[in-house]
Each structure stands twice: as C-alpha cells, then as structure tokens.
Amino acid sequence: MSIKKLVLLYLMVALLPVFAVSQNRKASKKAPGTGAVASGAYPDLFHEAGYSKADIDSKLTKAYHDVFEGPNKVYFEVGDSMAYVSDVKNHDARTEGLSYGMMIAVQLNKKDVFDRIWRWSKKYLQHQDGPREGYFAWSINPKTMVRNSEGSASDGELYYITDLFFASNKWGNNTGINYYAEARRILDAIWKKDGTDNIHPLINMAAKQISFVPEGKGYEWTDPSYDLPAFYEVWALYAKDGHEQFYRDCADTARVFLHRACDPVTGLNPDNTYFSGKPFGSGRMQPAFRFDSWRVPMNIAMDYVWFGKDKMWQQAYAKRLQNFLRSKGINDFDDQFNTDGTTPEFILPAGGIRKLRHSLGLVATSAAASLMITDNTKFDFVRPLWNAKLEPYADNYFDPYYDGLLYLFSLMHLSGKYQLIQPQIN
C-alpha cells in the first residue's frame, strides 16, 4: 500500500467519530424522543390487517365526505371565507367540534376548510378584550348567533393552539393567516390570567393539569379526556415562549394522572375527576365512563405512537380496556359503564334520548387503542371498526357529529394519517 493511501486511510478512521457525531446532530434536529415523531414512521394497522392502500384511502375519503360534505354533514360554510362545525342534534356550534374540524383539516391538507373554521371561531367566539381575552365562548347557536355561554371549555383552547401550531408548520405564516401568532395569542393569554373576576389559566398551575373550565370551582378539577400529553409535547417543541419545561412537566403529569384515573382492572375512567384521579361529582349523576370518556383510549394511543414515553403502562392499559369490552361482547358492548364495569344507575341522555347502545364513537376509539396492542389480538377491534358505518341506528337515532368526528379521527389514527406535523423543509 502506498504512503498516500495509508495517510488517506488514517484520516478516514480518525475522522469517523467526528462524522458520526455530525450525523447524529443532524438527526436530532428532526425531533427528540423514541416514537413516530423521531422516526417518522406511523403505523398503519388497517394495512397490517390486510386491507389495501386503495381501500383504506377510499374509506377515509368517504368518512370525510360524510362528515364534511354529504347530506348529513356537520360542516357548514358561511359566505366566501368562513364555516362552522355544528353538533346538529344539540343545535349548537362548540369549540370542541370547531377545533376538531381544524385538526382534521390540517391533517388532511384542506387549508381552505381550516382557514374558514378559524375565521368563524375567531369572529364569533373568541373574546377580544376583558378578563377572558384570548379565550373562547364554548357554545353558540349558529342560527341566532346567540352564545349559550361566555365561558370556556378548556379542551377547545387546547386543540385550537395545537391546530394552529400544526398549520404554521405545514403552510407557513404568510398565506393570509399568521397561524403561529394566533396560537401564541391564546397560549400567552393562559399566562396572563391571575384569577381576576374568577378567570384562571386553562392549566391549573399548581397541579400542572388542564382544568375542566378556567373559571371558578371548575379550575380545581378536570375531565380525563382533556388530558392530552402529546399536545403539551407539541407546545414544548413549537411554542418558543420560554415555558418549554413547564409543558413537558404537564405532559408527564398527564401521563401519571391517567394511571390513576383509569381503573386497574377494566381500564375505564370517570368522565370527571379531581386532579388526583378520584371521581368528581355527586347526586343523581354519579361520575362514570360516559361520552367524554370515550376519547381517552384514542388520546393515550396518540401519545403512545407519537412519543412512546410511557409504553409499558399504555400497552397494559389497552389490554385491560379491550379485554373488558371483549367480555361484554366485541360487537355488542354498551357505551356507558361504572368504572368497575357495572351498569350506571343514571344513563346520560344523548340528543334527548336516554338509552344504552353500541355506539360508533366508542367502537372507533376502542379500535384506536389497538395501536398499543402488541400480540395477535391487535386486529380484533380494528376489523369491527372497518365494517362499521356512519349511519342511523336501528331506532333511527343518528349522531353524525360526535360519532362522526371520533370515527374519522380513529380512521386517521389507524391508517397512520394523524401525525405530529413538523415544520416543512423546502
């Protein structure tokens, strides 16, 4: 071997560690963590179950059409620049559905839909001054434009902030709406609330947990379906407001809280709890696993896929929940339970109808929990969801809003199309 080649070989070996560090630094800029956010690989359980990519895309397209465009749609355009999402059975538009609509739109790259819903939300629901400045009235009659409440439901703001950060990452801030500035306005408002006129931060600062409502006594308890650790991680990545560690702490606190709130045998959680996880409520309507609670399996699955920071507990949780529902009949389980799995004395009505049913919303979110199942039962709940339809039940009850949105969300999760949207690199 020549002297020249020996020198070249020596330099290559000597510089190899430097090159490796450089490559690792480049990779680390993408995103921290061990989940799909770092790897970029989102699971597609439908495809793993044997369904073709074309059929999966067709099912998702039809579900979007049914919810946003079809004869039973819940999305309504207003003029040439605005639109709202309505809980049609309850005759209102609420920040829950509006912010869900925006999340669906940004995930599916429907910018016009996203922008329309945001403009409507900002114009008709966001408080522009006073103690609630930056927050949103949670419910309004879209026909009369009379607000049903001036107060906020904290999950609406939670979603709006995350929606807007994703829109900023996906479309930039120079296409008509400065999404980042709008997200920061809501987020910054949280830090300005000090209890004046009984208006508080959305997050209880002492507990580092989201409040049920940021007003009065509602600041002292929570709804487990509002506890989305993945969203706090998003804020830590993209808010750039100096509170990154606080948001990471909130994510960790939410994960520990969910351990306490979910029953160790059935996996079921109450719809409302104290920050300790102890059920909140009294009187006739004792706390139980009801409509809000359906979202928890889907929320935990999202955190599992995106960040993977609590995998062992999350896998065990999904197994407990699905085993319980399987024991009630995988095609028959009811939609309301006491957390020990018994039937509640009080059945919460939906759309004025008090009845237990095998609801599509829970069929959908319990299937989303399959993302956390690691054994050969992982498709047991996926296939019933694939065969389910967004249509009236046998008694003609129909909920294209809540059932429809949870159905669409779960289809997106299970097909790998509900992702943490990172900044686009041109």
Long-range contacts (C-beta under 8 A, 24 or more apart in sequence): 30-422, 31-237, 31-420, 31-422, 33-233, 33-306, 33-307, 33-308, 33-309, 34-307, 34-308, 34-309, 35-304, 35-305, 35-306, 35-307, 35-308, 35-309, 36-305, 36-306, 36-308, 36-419, 36-420, 37-233, 37-306, 37-307, 37-420, 37-422, 42-305, 42-416, 42-417, 42-418, 42-419, 43-305, 43-371, 43-416, 44-414, 44-415, 44-416, 45-370, 45-371, 45-378, 45-379, 45-382, 45-414, 45-415, 46-382, 46-386, 46-414, 46-415, 47-415, 48-378, 48-379, 49-379, 49-382, 49-383, 49-386, 51-386, 56-415, 59-386, 59-411, 60-408, 60-411, 60-412, 60-415, 60-417, 63-390, 63-404, 63-407, 63-408, 63-411, 64-104, 64-108, 64-408, 66-390, 66-400, 66-404, 67-104, 67-390, 67-400, 67-404, 67-405, 67-407, 67-408, 68-101, 68-104, 68-113, 72-398, 72-400, 73-400, 74-400, 74-401, 74-404, 74-405, 75-101, 75-113, 75-117, 76-142, 77-116, 78-116, 78-120, 81-115, 81-116, 81-119, 82-116, 82-117, 82-119, 82-120, 82-123, 83-113, 83-116, 83-117, 83-120, 84-117, 84-120, 84-121, 84-124, 84-142, 85-117, 85-401, 86-142, 86-401, 87-401, 87-402, 88-400, 88-401, 89-350, 89-351, 89-352, 89-398, 89-399, 89-401, 90-351, 91-141, 91-143, 92-139, 92-140, 92-141, 92-142, 92-148, 93-139, 93-140, 93-141, 93-142, 94-138, 94-139, 94-140, 94-153, 94-156, 95-121, 95-125, 95-136, 95-137, 95-138, 95-139, 95-152, 95-153, 95-155, 95-156, 95-157, 95-159, 95-160, 96-138, 96-153, 96-155, 96-156, 96-159, 97-401, 97-405, 98-125, 98-156, 99-155, 99-156, 99-158, 99-159, 99-160, 99-163, 100-159, 100-405, 100-409, 101-405, 102-159, 102-160, 102-163, 102-164, 102-167, 103-159, 103-162, 103-163, 103-166, 103-409, 104-405, 104-408, 104-409, 104-412, 106-163, 106-166, 106-167, 106-170, 106-421, 107-166, 107-412, 107-417, 107-418, 107-419, 107-421, 108-412, 108-417, 109-170, 111-167, 111-171, 111-175, 114-163, 114-167, 115-176, 115-177, 118-163, 118-164, 118-177, 118-182, 119-177, 121-160, 122-182, 131-193, 131-196, 131-197, 131-199, 132-199, 133-189, 133-192, 134-185, 134-186, 134-188, 134-189, 134-190, 134-192, 135-186, 135-189, 135-199, 135-202, 135-214, 136-160, 151-213, 151-215, 152-202, 152-213, 152-214, 152-215, 153-212, 153-213, 154-202, 154-210, 154-211, 154-212, 154-213, 154-214, 154-226, 155-210, 155-223, 155-225, 155-226, 157-186, 157-190, 157-202, 158-202, 158-210, 158-226, 158-228, 158-231, 159-231, 160-186, 161-186, 161-187, 161-231, 161-235, 162-231, 162-234, 162-235, 165-234, 165-235, 165-238, 165-239, 166-234, 166-420, 166-421, 168-238, 169-238, 169-421, 169-422, 169-423, 169-424, 170-421, 170-424, 172-424, 183-239, 184-239, 184-241, 187-235, 187-239, 187-241, 188-241, 191-243, 203-250, 204-275, 207-253, 207-275, 208-246, 208-249, 208-250, 208-253, 209-250, 209-253, 209-254, 209-257, 209-275, 210-250, 210-254, 212-272, 220-274, 220-275, 221-272, 221-273, 221-274, 221-275, 221-280, 222-257, 222-272, 222-273, 222-274, 222-275, 223-271, 223-272, 223-273, 223-292, 224-257, 224-258, 224-261, 224-262, 224-269, 224-270, 224-271, 224-272, 224-273, 224-292, 224-293, 224-296, 225-271, 225-292, 225-293, 225-294, 225-295, 225-296, 225-299, 227-254, 227-257, 227-258, 227-261, 227-299, 228-254, 228-299, 228-302, 228-303, 229-254, 229-255, 229-258, 229-303, 229-307, 229-309, 229-310, 230-299, 230-302, 230-303, 230-306, 230-307, 230-420, 233-303, 233-306, 233-307, 234-420, 251-307, 251-309, 252-309, 255-303, 255-309, 255-310, 255-313, 258-296, 258-300, 258-317, 259-313, 262-296, 262-317, 262-320, 262-321, 263-320, 263-339, 263-340, 263-341, 264-320, 265-320, 265-324, 265-340, 265-341, 266-320, 266-321, 266-324, 266-337, 266-339, 266-340, 266-341, 267-297, 267-317, 267-318, 267-320, 267-321, 267-322, 267-324, 268-293, 268-321, 268-324, 268-337, 268-338, 268-339, 268-340, 268-341, 269-293, 269-296, 269-339, 270-339, 279-339, 284-346, 285-346, 285-348, 286-338, 286-344, 286-345, 286-346, 288-336, 288-337, 288-338, 288-339, 288-344, 288-346, 288-348, 289-336, 289-337, 289-338, 289-339, 290-335, 290-336, 290-344, 290-348, 291-335, 291-336, 291-348, 291-350, 291-361, 291-402, 294-335, 294-359, 294-361, 294-362, 294-365, 294-406, 295-365, 295-406, 296-365, 297-321, 297-365, 297-366, 297-368, 297-369, 298-364, 298-365, 298-368, 298-369, 298-406, 298-409, 298-410, 298-413, 300-369, 300-372, 301-368, 301-369, 301-370, 301-371, 301-372, 301-413, 302-413, 302-418, 304-371, 304-372, 305-371, 305-413, 306-419, 306-420, 311-372, 314-372, 315-372, 315-373, 315-374, 317-372, 318-369, 318-370, 318-371, 318-372, 318-373, 319-373, 321-366, 321-369, 322-366, 322-369, 322-370, 322-373, 322-377, 322-380, 322-381, 325-366, 325-381, 326-380, 330-380, 330-381, 330-384, 331-358, 331-384, 332-358, 333-358, 333-362, 334-358, 335-359, 335-361, 335-362, 350-397, 350-399, 350-402, 351-397, 351-399, 353-397, 355-395, 355-397, 357-393, 357-397, 359-399, 359-403, 360-388, 360-390, 360-399, 360-403, 360-406, 360-407, 361-399, 361-402, 361-403, 361-406, 361-407, 363-388, 364-388, 364-403, 364-406, 364-407, 364-409, 364-410, 364-411, 365-406, 365-409, 365-410, 367-410, 367-414, 368-409, 368-410, 368-413, 368-414, 370-414, 371-413, 371-414, 382-414, 385-410, 385-411, 385-414
